[in-house]
Amino acid sequence: MIDKEMQALIEKELRLTEQEIVFIRERYDVSTKEALFGAIRAGSVSEHPAWEDYIVWKNKDARIVQLQQLVS
């Protein structure tokens, strides 16, 4: 079990990580990383920096899972 201070830090990191995903969603007007991938493939968004944002999004999703496991 983690203490309250550590839990608060983890929850803060979760919120910040989720906010970064929101910024990417808004930048490309998509709701999922799969939709962003599709937009890249279709050429409706510029490949650069969209590919990097797609990779960041995937990594942020994985980080969210890790953080959620710590607090559950």
PDB file with SEQRES, HELIX, SHEET and CRYST1 records, atoms N, CA, C and O in Angstrom:
SEQRES   1 A   72  MET ILE ASP LYS GLU MET GLN ALA LEU ILE GLU LYS GLU          
SEQRES   2 A   72  LEU ARG LEU THR GLU GLN GLU ILE VAL PHE ILE ARG GLU          
SEQRES   3 A   72  ARG TYR ASP VAL SER THR LYS GLU ALA LEU PHE GLY ALA          
SEQRES   4 A   72  ILE ARG ALA GLY SER VAL SER GLU HIS PRO ALA TRP GLU          
SEQRES   5 A   72  ASP TYR ILE VAL TRP LYS ASN LYS ASP ALA ARG ILE VAL          
SEQRES   6 A   72  GLN LEU GLN GLN LEU VAL SER                                  
HELIX    1 AA1 LYS A    4  TYR A   28  1                                  25    
HELIX    2 AA2 LYS A   33  ALA A   42  1                                  10    
HELIX    3 AA3 GLU A   47  VAL A   71  1                                  25    
CRYST1    1.000    1.000    1.000  90.00  90.00  90.00 P 1           1          
ATOM      1  N   MET A   1       0.843  -1.176   0.000  1.00  0.00           N  
ATOM      2  CA  MET A   1       0.000   0.000   0.000  1.00  0.00           C  
ATOM      3  C   MET A   1       0.892   1.245   0.000  1.00  0.00           C  
ATOM      4  O   MET A   1       1.939   1.270   0.648  1.00  0.00           O  
ATOM      5  N   ILE A   2       0.474   2.251  -0.718  1.00  0.00           N  
ATOM      6  CA  ILE A   2       1.259   3.478  -0.769  1.00  0.00           C  
ATOM      7  C   ILE A   2       0.648   4.523   0.166  1.00  0.00           C  
ATOM      8  O   ILE A   2      -0.548   4.510   0.454  1.00  0.00           O  
ATOM      9  N   ASP A   3       1.516   5.430   0.628  1.00  0.00           N  
ATOM     10  CA  ASP A   3       1.004   6.445   1.545  1.00  0.00           C  
ATOM     11  C   ASP A   3       0.242   7.525   0.776  1.00  0.00           C  
ATOM     12  O   ASP A   3       0.262   7.570  -0.454  1.00  0.00           O  
ATOM     13  N   LYS A   4      -0.422   8.384   1.530  1.00  0.00           N  
ATOM     14  CA  LYS A   4      -1.299   9.391   0.927  1.00  0.00           C  
ATOM     15  C   LYS A   4      -0.534  10.387   0.064  1.00  0.00           C  
ATOM     16  O   LYS A   4      -1.036  10.815  -0.975  1.00  0.00           O  
ATOM     17  N   GLU A   5       0.669  10.761   0.480  1.00  0.00           N  
ATOM     18  CA  GLU A   5       1.456  11.713  -0.304  1.00  0.00           C  
ATOM     19  C   GLU A   5       1.843  11.118  -1.647  1.00  0.00           C  
ATOM     20  O   GLU A   5       1.757  11.783  -2.680  1.00  0.00           O  
ATOM     21  N   MET A   6       2.268   9.864  -1.629  1.00  0.00           N  
ATOM     22  CA  MET A   6       2.641   9.196  -2.868  1.00  0.00           C  
ATOM     23  C   MET A   6       1.417   9.037  -3.769  1.00  0.00           C  
ATOM     24  O   MET A   6       1.505   9.227  -4.983  1.00  0.00           O  
ATOM     25  N   GLN A   7       0.295   8.694  -3.181  1.00  0.00           N  
ATOM     26  CA  GLN A   7      -0.928   8.551  -3.961  1.00  0.00           C  
ATOM     27  C   GLN A   7      -1.311   9.881  -4.605  1.00  0.00           C  
ATOM     28  O   GLN A   7      -1.736   9.914  -5.760  1.00  0.00           O  
ATOM     29  N   ALA A   8      -1.163  10.966  -3.868  1.00  0.00           N  
ATOM     30  CA  ALA A   8      -1.477  12.292  -4.408  1.00  0.00           C  
ATOM     31  C   ALA A   8      -0.563  12.626  -5.585  1.00  0.00           C  
ATOM     32  O   ALA A   8      -1.019  13.179  -6.586  1.00  0.00           O  
ATOM     33  N   LEU A   9       0.717  12.294  -5.470  1.00  0.00           N  
ATOM     34  CA  LEU A   9       1.649  12.540  -6.573  1.00  0.00           C  
ATOM     35  C   LEU A   9       1.295  11.714  -7.805  1.00  0.00           C  
ATOM     36  O   LEU A   9       1.349  12.209  -8.931  1.00  0.00           O  
ATOM     37  N   ILE A  10       0.939  10.474  -7.585  1.00  0.00           N  
ATOM     38  CA  ILE A  10       0.564   9.601  -8.701  1.00  0.00           C  
ATOM     39  C   ILE A  10      -0.707  10.120  -9.370  1.00  0.00           C  
ATOM     40  O   ILE A  10      -0.801  10.151 -10.597  1.00  0.00           O  
ATOM     41  N   GLU A  11      -1.674  10.524  -8.565  1.00  0.00           N  
ATOM     42  CA  GLU A  11      -2.917  11.059  -9.124  1.00  0.00           C  
ATOM     43  C   GLU A  11      -2.669  12.343  -9.903  1.00  0.00           C  
ATOM     44  O   GLU A  11      -3.313  12.584 -10.924  1.00  0.00           O  
ATOM     45  N   LYS A  12      -1.740  13.168  -9.429  1.00  0.00           N  
ATOM     46  CA  LYS A  12      -1.384  14.388 -10.158  1.00  0.00           C  
ATOM     47  C   LYS A  12      -0.746  14.031 -11.494  1.00  0.00           C  
ATOM     48  O   LYS A  12      -1.076  14.632 -12.516  1.00  0.00           O  
ATOM     49  N   GLU A  13       0.160  13.066 -11.497  1.00  0.00           N  
ATOM     50  CA  GLU A  13       0.786  12.647 -12.748  1.00  0.00           C  
ATOM     51  C   GLU A  13      -0.252  12.067 -13.706  1.00  0.00           C  
ATOM     52  O   GLU A  13      -0.174  12.280 -14.916  1.00  0.00           O  
ATOM     53  N   LEU A  14      -1.215  11.342 -13.166  1.00  0.00           N  
ATOM     54  CA  LEU A  14      -2.304  10.819 -13.999  1.00  0.00           C  
ATOM     55  C   LEU A  14      -3.060  11.958 -14.681  1.00  0.00           C  
ATOM     56  O   LEU A  14      -3.315  11.908 -15.884  1.00  0.00           O  
ATOM     57  N   ARG A  15      -3.414  12.974 -13.914  1.00  0.00           N  
ATOM     58  CA  ARG A  15      -4.146  14.113 -14.482  1.00  0.00           C  
ATOM     59  C   ARG A  15      -3.329  14.819 -15.554  1.00  0.00           C  
ATOM     60  O   ARG A  15      -3.861  15.170 -16.607  1.00  0.00           O  
ATOM     61  N   LEU A  16      -2.046  15.029 -15.300  1.00  0.00           N  
ATOM     62  CA  LEU A  16      -1.189  15.696 -16.281  1.00  0.00           C  
ATOM     63  C   LEU A  16      -1.043  14.863 -17.549  1.00  0.00           C  
ATOM     64  O   LEU A  16      -1.055  15.400 -18.656  1.00  0.00           O  
ATOM     65  N   THR A  17      -0.908  13.567 -17.385  1.00  0.00           N  
ATOM     66  CA  THR A  17      -0.775  12.669 -18.526  1.00  0.00           C  
ATOM     67  C   THR A  17      -2.055  12.674 -19.352  1.00  0.00           C  
ATOM     68  O   THR A  17      -2.009  12.731 -20.581  1.00  0.00           O  
ATOM     69  N   GLU A  18      -3.187  12.614 -18.679  1.00  0.00           N  
ATOM     70  CA  GLU A  18      -4.468  12.660 -19.383  1.00  0.00           C  
ATOM     71  C   GLU A  18      -4.649  13.994 -20.098  1.00  0.00           C  
ATOM     72  O   GLU A  18      -5.209  14.037 -21.194  1.00  0.00           O  
ATOM     73  N   GLN A  19      -4.182  15.081 -19.490  1.00  0.00           N  
ATOM     74  CA  GLN A  19      -4.295  16.399 -20.116  1.00  0.00           C  
ATOM     75  C   GLN A  19      -3.458  16.472 -21.390  1.00  0.00           C  
ATOM     76  O   GLN A  19      -3.881  17.085 -22.369  1.00  0.00           O  
ATOM     77  N   GLU A  20      -2.294  15.865 -21.392  1.00  0.00           N  
ATOM     78  CA  GLU A  20      -1.466  15.849 -22.594  1.00  0.00           C  
ATOM     79  C   GLU A  20      -2.181  15.132 -23.735  1.00  0.00           C  
ATOM     80  O   GLU A  20      -2.072  15.537 -24.892  1.00  0.00           O  
ATOM     81  N   ILE A  21      -2.907  14.074 -23.411  1.00  0.00           N  
ATOM     82  CA  ILE A  21      -3.678  13.369 -24.435  1.00  0.00           C  
ATOM     83  C   ILE A  21      -4.798  14.270 -24.956  1.00  0.00           C  
ATOM     84  O   ILE A  21      -5.075  14.285 -26.156  1.00  0.00           O  
ATOM     85  N   VAL A  22      -5.436  15.011 -24.071  1.00  0.00           N  
ATOM     86  CA  VAL A  22      -6.489  15.939 -24.489  1.00  0.00           C  
ATOM     87  C   VAL A  22      -5.927  16.961 -25.478  1.00  0.00           C  
ATOM     88  O   VAL A  22      -6.578  17.280 -26.473  1.00  0.00           O  
ATOM     89  N   PHE A  23      -4.737  17.471 -25.214  1.00  0.00           N  
ATOM     90  CA  PHE A  23      -4.122  18.435 -26.127  1.00  0.00           C  
ATOM     91  C   PHE A  23      -3.924  17.830 -27.515  1.00  0.00           C  
ATOM     92  O   PHE A  23      -4.175  18.489 -28.523  1.00  0.00           O  
ATOM     93  N   ILE A  24      -3.479  16.592 -27.567  1.00  0.00           N  
ATOM     94  CA  ILE A  24      -3.279  15.927 -28.860  1.00  0.00           C  
ATOM     95  C   ILE A  24      -4.623  15.729 -29.553  1.00  0.00           C  
ATOM     96  O   ILE A  24      -4.742  15.980 -30.752  1.00  0.00           O  
ATOM     97  N   ARG A  25      -5.632  15.284 -28.813  1.00  0.00           N  
ATOM     98  CA  ARG A  25      -6.978  15.115 -29.395  1.00  0.00           C  
ATOM     99  C   ARG A  25      -7.466  16.411 -30.020  1.00  0.00           C  
ATOM    100  O   ARG A  25      -7.966  16.424 -31.144  1.00  0.00           O  
ATOM    101  N   GLU A  26      -7.315  17.495 -29.281  1.00  0.00           N  
ATOM    102  CA  GLU A  26      -7.783  18.793 -29.771  1.00  0.00           C  
ATOM    103  C   GLU A  26      -6.972  19.268 -30.968  1.00  0.00           C  
ATOM    104  O   GLU A  26      -7.528  19.838 -31.906  1.00  0.00           O  
ATOM    105  N   ARG A  27      -5.677  19.041 -30.946  1.00  0.00           N  
ATOM    106  CA  ARG A  27      -4.812  19.485 -32.036  1.00  0.00           C  
ATOM    107  C   ARG A  27      -5.242  18.877 -33.367  1.00  0.00           C  
ATOM    108  O   ARG A  27      -5.211  19.546 -34.399  1.00  0.00           O  
ATOM    109  N   TYR A  28      -5.644  17.602 -33.339  1.00  0.00           N  
ATOM    110  CA  TYR A  28      -5.989  16.897 -34.578  1.00  0.00           C  
ATOM    111  C   TYR A  28      -7.487  16.663 -34.728  1.00  0.00           C  
ATOM    112  O   TYR A  28      -7.924  16.070 -35.715  1.00  0.00           O  
ATOM    113  N   ASP A  29      -8.276  17.119 -33.764  1.00  0.00           N  
ATOM    114  CA  ASP A  29      -9.726  16.952 -33.785  1.00  0.00           C  
ATOM    115  C   ASP A  29     -10.111  15.484 -33.959  1.00  0.00           C  
ATOM    116  O   ASP A  29     -10.909  15.131 -34.827  1.00  0.00           O  
ATOM    117  N   VAL A  30      -9.523  14.641 -33.109  1.00  0.00           N  
ATOM    118  CA  VAL A  30      -9.816  13.205 -33.106  1.00  0.00           C  
ATOM    119  C   VAL A  30     -10.144  12.781 -31.678  1.00  0.00           C  
ATOM    120  O   VAL A  30      -9.776  13.459 -30.718  1.00  0.00           O  
ATOM    121  N   SER A  31     -10.837  11.659 -31.549  1.00  0.00           N  
ATOM    122  CA  SER A  31     -11.205  11.201 -30.211  1.00  0.00           C  
ATOM    123  C   SER A  31     -10.392  10.002 -29.742  1.00  0.00           C  
ATOM    124  O   SER A  31     -10.370   9.691 -28.551  1.00  0.00           O  
ATOM    125  N   THR A  32      -9.722   9.328 -30.677  1.00  0.00           N  
ATOM    126  CA  THR A  32      -8.919   8.162 -30.309  1.00  0.00           C  
ATOM    127  C   THR A  32      -7.585   8.201 -31.039  1.00  0.00           C  
ATOM    128  O   THR A  32      -7.437   8.870 -32.061  1.00  0.00           O  
ATOM    129  N   LYS A  33      -6.614   7.468 -30.492  1.00  0.00           N  
ATOM    130  CA  LYS A  33      -5.324   7.405 -31.185  1.00  0.00           C  
ATOM    131  C   LYS A  33      -5.459   6.652 -32.502  1.00  0.00           C  
ATOM    132  O   LYS A  33      -4.702   6.898 -33.440  1.00  0.00           O  
ATOM    133  N   GLU A  34      -6.427   5.730 -32.575  1.00  0.00           N  
ATOM    134  CA  GLU A  34      -6.671   5.011 -33.819  1.00  0.00           C  
ATOM    135  C   GLU A  34      -7.185   5.963 -34.903  1.00  0.00           C  
ATOM    136  O   GLU A  34      -6.833   5.826 -36.075  1.00  0.00           O  
ATOM    137  N   ALA A  35      -8.018   6.925 -34.503  1.00  0.00           N  
ATOM    138  CA  ALA A  35      -8.504   7.932 -35.446  1.00  0.00           C  
ATOM    139  C   ALA A  35      -7.352   8.809 -35.930  1.00  0.00           C  
ATOM    140  O   ALA A  35      -7.309   9.188 -37.101  1.00  0.00           O  
ATOM    141  N   LEU A  36      -6.429   9.130 -35.043  1.00  0.00           N  
ATOM    142  CA  LEU A  36      -5.252   9.897 -35.448  1.00  0.00           C  
ATOM    143  C   LEU A  36      -4.421   9.095 -36.435  1.00  0.00           C  
ATOM    144  O   LEU A  36      -3.965   9.630 -37.446  1.00  0.00           O  
ATOM    145  N   PHE A  37      -4.224   7.824 -36.150  1.00  0.00           N  
ATOM    146  CA  PHE A  37      -3.478   6.948 -37.058  1.00  0.00           C  
ATOM    147  C   PHE A  37      -4.151   6.926 -38.430  1.00  0.00           C  
ATOM    148  O   PHE A  37      -3.479   7.020 -39.457  1.00  0.00           O  
ATOM    149  N   GLY A  38      -5.463   6.803 -38.441  1.00  0.00           N  
ATOM    150  CA  GLY A  38      -6.202   6.802 -39.702  1.00  0.00           C  
ATOM    151  C   GLY A  38      -6.048   8.111 -40.457  1.00  0.00           C  
ATOM    152  O   GLY A  38      -5.915   8.110 -41.680  1.00  0.00           O  
ATOM    153  N   ALA A  39      -6.064   9.225 -39.741  1.00  0.00           N  
ATOM    154  CA  ALA A  39      -5.895  10.531 -40.376  1.00  0.00           C  
ATOM    155  C   ALA A  39      -4.501  10.675 -40.972  1.00  0.00           C  
ATOM    156  O   ALA A  39      -4.333  11.272 -42.035  1.00  0.00           O  
ATOM    157  N   ILE A  40      -3.518  10.134 -40.294  1.00  0.00           N  
ATOM    158  CA  ILE A  40      -2.148  10.163 -40.818  1.00  0.00           C  
ATOM    159  C   ILE A  40      -2.083   9.343 -42.095  1.00  0.00           C  
ATOM    160  O   ILE A  40      -1.558   9.803 -43.109  1.00  0.00           O  
ATOM    161  N   ARG A  41      -2.617   8.128 -42.047  1.00  0.00           N  
ATOM    162  CA  ARG A  41      -2.610   7.231 -43.212  1.00  0.00           C  
ATOM    163  C   ARG A  41      -3.370   7.822 -44.394  1.00  0.00           C  
ATOM    164  O   ARG A  41      -2.954   7.668 -45.543  1.00  0.00           O  
ATOM    165  N   ALA A  42      -4.482   8.497 -44.114  1.00  0.00           N  
ATOM    166  CA  ALA A  42      -5.303   9.078 -45.177  1.00  0.00           C  
ATOM    167  C   ALA A  42      -4.698  10.359 -45.735  1.00  0.00           C  
ATOM    168  O   ALA A  42      -5.119  10.850 -46.782  1.00  0.00           O  
ATOM    169  N   GLY A  43      -3.711  10.894 -45.030  1.00  0.00           N  
ATOM    170  CA  GLY A  43      -3.080  12.126 -45.476  1.00  0.00           C  
ATOM    171  C   GLY A  43      -3.863  13.379 -45.120  1.00  0.00           C  
ATOM    172  O   GLY A  43      -3.584  14.456 -45.647  1.00  0.00           O  
ATOM    173  N   SER A  44      -4.837  13.249 -44.235  1.00  0.00           N  
ATOM    174  CA  SER A  44      -5.629  14.419 -43.858  1.00  0.00           C  
ATOM    175  C   SER A  44      -4.945  15.285 -42.798  1.00  0.00           C  
ATOM    176  O   SER A  44      -5.386  16.401 -42.521  1.00  0.00           O  
ATOM    177  N   VAL A  45      -3.872  14.767 -42.211  1.00  0.00           N  
ATOM    178  CA  VAL A  45      -3.014  15.563 -41.327  1.00  0.00           C  
ATOM    179  C   VAL A  45      -1.571  15.350 -41.775  1.00  0.00           C  
ATOM    180  O   VAL A  45      -1.224  14.313 -42.339  1.00  0.00           O  
ATOM    181  N   SER A  46      -0.761  16.334 -41.516  1.00  0.00           N  
ATOM    182  CA  SER A  46       0.653  16.242 -41.872  1.00  0.00           C  
ATOM    183  C   SER A  46       1.331  15.140 -41.059  1.00  0.00           C  
ATOM    184  O   SER A  46       1.132  15.033 -39.849  1.00  0.00           O  
ATOM    185  N   GLU A  47       2.130  14.327 -41.739  1.00  0.00           N  
ATOM    186  CA  GLU A  47       2.800  13.221 -41.041  1.00  0.00           C  
ATOM    187  C   GLU A  47       3.678  13.701 -39.901  1.00  0.00           C  
ATOM    188  O   GLU A  47       3.778  13.051 -38.860  1.00  0.00           O  
ATOM    189  N   HIS A  48       4.311  14.842 -40.108  1.00  0.00           N  
ATOM    190  CA  HIS A  48       5.176  15.379 -39.063  1.00  0.00           C  
ATOM    191  C   HIS A  48       4.540  16.652 -38.544  1.00  0.00           C  
ATOM    192  O   HIS A  48       4.347  17.569 -39.342  1.00  0.00           O  
ATOM    193  N   PRO A  49       4.212  16.778 -37.320  1.00  0.00           N  
ATOM    194  CA  PRO A  49       4.576  15.975 -36.160  1.00  0.00           C  
ATOM    195  C   PRO A  49       3.524  14.942 -35.740  1.00  0.00           C  
ATOM    196  O   PRO A  49       3.614  14.402 -34.638  1.00  0.00           O  
ATOM    197  N   ALA A  50       2.543  14.658 -36.578  1.00  0.00           N  
ATOM    198  CA  ALA A  50       1.456  13.758 -36.171  1.00  0.00           C  
ATOM    199  C   ALA A  50       1.958  12.383 -35.754  1.00  0.00           C  
ATOM    200  O   ALA A  50       1.445  11.800 -34.798  1.00  0.00           O  
ATOM    201  N   TRP A  51       2.971  11.852 -36.471  1.00  0.00           N  
ATOM    202  CA  TRP A  51       3.500  10.533 -36.084  1.00  0.00           C  
ATOM    203  C   TRP A  51       4.072  10.584 -34.678  1.00  0.00           C  
ATOM    204  O   TRP A  51       3.851   9.678 -33.875  1.00  0.00           O  
ATOM    205  N   GLU A  52       4.806  11.646 -34.388  1.00  0.00           N  
ATOM    206  CA  GLU A  52       5.375  11.764 -33.048  1.00  0.00           C  
ATOM    207  C   GLU A  52       4.284  11.880 -31.994  1.00  0.00           C  
ATOM    208  O   GLU A  52       4.377  11.281 -30.922  1.00  0.00           O  
ATOM    209  N   ASP A  53       3.249  12.654 -32.305  1.00  0.00           N  
ATOM    210  CA  ASP A  53       2.140  12.779 -31.358  1.00  0.00           C  
ATOM    211  C   ASP A  53       1.419  11.446 -31.176  1.00  0.00           C  
ATOM    212  O   ASP A  53       0.978  11.125 -30.073  1.00  0.00           O  
ATOM    213  N   TYR A  54       1.297  10.678 -32.241  1.00  0.00           N  
ATOM    214  CA  TYR A  54       0.681   9.349 -32.143  1.00  0.00           C  
ATOM    215  C   TYR A  54       1.499   8.454 -31.204  1.00  0.00           C  
ATOM    216  O   TYR A  54       0.940   7.760 -30.355  1.00  0.00           O  
ATOM    217  N   ILE A  55       2.807   8.478 -31.364  1.00  0.00           N  
ATOM    218  CA  ILE A  55       3.686   7.672 -30.501  1.00  0.00           C  
ATOM    219  C   ILE A  55       3.598   8.157 -29.055  1.00  0.00           C  
ATOM    220  O   ILE A  55       3.529   7.351 -28.128  1.00  0.00           O  
ATOM    221  N   VAL A  56       3.601   9.459 -28.871  1.00  0.00           N  
ATOM    222  CA  VAL A  56       3.457  10.020 -27.522  1.00  0.00           C  
ATOM    223  C   VAL A  56       2.142   9.548 -26.906  1.00  0.00           C  
ATOM    224  O   VAL A  56       2.106   9.156 -25.739  1.00  0.00           O  
ATOM    225  N   TRP A  57       1.075   9.587 -27.678  1.00  0.00           N  
ATOM    226  CA  TRP A  57      -0.238   9.169 -27.179  1.00  0.00           C  
ATOM    227  C   TRP A  57      -0.206   7.706 -26.740  1.00  0.00           C  
ATOM    228  O   TRP A  57      -0.707   7.360 -25.670  1.00  0.00           O  
ATOM    229  N   LYS A  58       0.386   6.853 -27.573  1.00  0.00           N  
ATOM    230  CA  LYS A  58       0.502   5.435 -27.209  1.00  0.00           C  
ATOM    231  C   LYS A  58       1.276   5.273 -25.901  1.00  0.00           C  
ATOM    232  O   LYS A  58       0.877   4.504 -25.026  1.00  0.00           O  
ATOM    233  N   ASN A  59       2.375   5.996 -25.776  1.00  0.00           N  
ATOM    234  CA  ASN A  59       3.183   5.911 -24.559  1.00  0.00           C  
ATOM    235  C   ASN A  59       2.432   6.458 -23.341  1.00  0.00           C  
ATOM    236  O   ASN A  59       2.539   5.909 -22.244  1.00  0.00           O  
ATOM    237  N   LYS A  60       1.679   7.531 -23.537  1.00  0.00           N  
ATOM    238  CA  LYS A  60       0.892   8.099 -22.431  1.00  0.00           C  
ATOM    239  C   LYS A  60      -0.182   7.111 -21.982  1.00  0.00           C  
ATOM    240  O   LYS A  60      -0.426   6.967 -20.784  1.00  0.00           O  
ATOM    241  N   ASP A  61      -0.822   6.431 -22.927  1.00  0.00           N  
ATOM    242  CA  ASP A  61      -1.815   5.411 -22.559  1.00  0.00           C  
ATOM    243  C   ASP A  61      -1.180   4.317 -21.706  1.00  0.00           C  
ATOM    244  O   ASP A  61      -1.757   3.885 -20.709  1.00  0.00           O  
ATOM    245  N   ALA A  62       0.001   3.877 -22.101  1.00  0.00           N  
ATOM    246  CA  ALA A  62       0.700   2.840 -21.333  1.00  0.00           C  
ATOM    247  C   ALA A  62       1.066   3.365 -19.944  1.00  0.00           C  
ATOM    248  O   ALA A  62       0.973   2.633 -18.959  1.00  0.00           O  
ATOM    249  N   ARG A  63       1.476   4.614 -19.867  1.00  0.00           N  
ATOM    250  CA  ARG A  63       1.834   5.212 -18.578  1.00  0.00           C  
ATOM    251  C   ARG A  63       0.611   5.309 -17.663  1.00  0.00           C  
ATOM    252  O   ARG A  63       0.712   5.079 -16.458  1.00  0.00           O  
ATOM    253  N   ILE A  64      -0.521   5.645 -18.233  1.00  0.00           N  
ATOM    254  CA  ILE A  64      -1.750   5.722 -17.443  1.00  0.00           C  
ATOM    255  C   ILE A  64      -2.063   4.368 -16.820  1.00  0.00           C  
ATOM    256  O   ILE A  64      -2.433   4.293 -15.649  1.00  0.00           O  
ATOM    257  N   VAL A  65      -1.917   3.312 -17.589  1.00  0.00           N  
ATOM    258  CA  VAL A  65      -2.163   1.963 -17.066  1.00  0.00           C  
ATOM    259  C   VAL A  65      -1.219   1.673 -15.903  1.00  0.00           C  
ATOM    260  O   VAL A  65      -1.644   1.151 -14.872  1.00  0.00           O  
ATOM    261  N   GLN A  66       0.063   2.010 -16.065  1.00  0.00           N  
ATOM    262  CA  GLN A  66       1.039   1.782 -14.995  1.00  0.00           C  
ATOM    263  C   GLN A  66       0.657   2.547 -13.730  1.00  0.00           C  
ATOM    264  O   GLN A  66       0.684   1.997 -12.629  1.00  0.00           O  
ATOM    265  N   LEU A  67       0.307   3.806 -13.896  1.00  0.00           N  
ATOM    266  CA  LEU A  67      -0.035   4.634 -12.741  1.00  0.00           C  
ATOM    267  C   LEU A  67      -1.304   4.136 -12.057  1.00  0.00           C  
ATOM    268  O   LEU A  67      -1.383   4.113 -10.829  1.00  0.00           O  
ATOM    269  N   GLN A  68      -2.288   3.741 -12.845  1.00  0.00           N  
ATOM    270  CA  GLN A  68      -3.527   3.224 -12.263  1.00  0.00           C  
ATOM    271  C   GLN A  68      -3.276   1.955 -11.462  1.00  0.00           C  
ATOM    272  O   GLN A  68      -3.923   1.725 -10.441  1.00  0.00           O  
ATOM    273  N   GLN A  69      -2.351   1.141 -11.913  1.00  0.00           N  
ATOM    274  CA  GLN A  69      -2.012  -0.074 -11.176  1.00  0.00           C  
ATOM    275  C   GLN A  69      -1.371   0.262  -9.831  1.00  0.00           C  
ATOM    276  O   GLN A  69      -1.551  -0.463  -8.853  1.00  0.00           O  
ATOM    277  N   LEU A  70      -0.634   1.348  -9.789  1.00  0.00           N  
ATOM    278  CA  LEU A  70       0.004   1.747  -8.536  1.00  0.00           C  
ATOM    279  C   LEU A  70      -1.003   2.190  -7.485  1.00  0.00           C  
ATOM    280  O   LEU A  70      -0.809   1.945  -6.294  1.00  0.00           O  
ATOM    281  N   VAL A  71      -2.065   2.833  -7.914  1.00  0.00           N  
ATOM    282  CA  VAL A  71      -3.035   3.357  -6.951  1.00  0.00           C  
ATOM    283  C   VAL A  71      -4.191   2.401  -6.676  1.00  0.00           C  
ATOM    284  O   VAL A  71      -5.015   2.670  -5.802  1.00  0.00           O  
ATOM    285  N   SER A  72      -4.264   1.303  -7.397  1.00  0.00           N  
ATOM    286  CA  SER A  72      -5.382   0.374  -7.154  1.00  0.00           C  
ATOM    287  C   SER A  72      -4.992  -0.726  -6.187  1.00  0.00           C  
ATOM    288  O   SER A  72      -5.810  -1.591  -5.873  1.00  0.00           O  
TER     289      SER A  72                                                      
END                                                                             
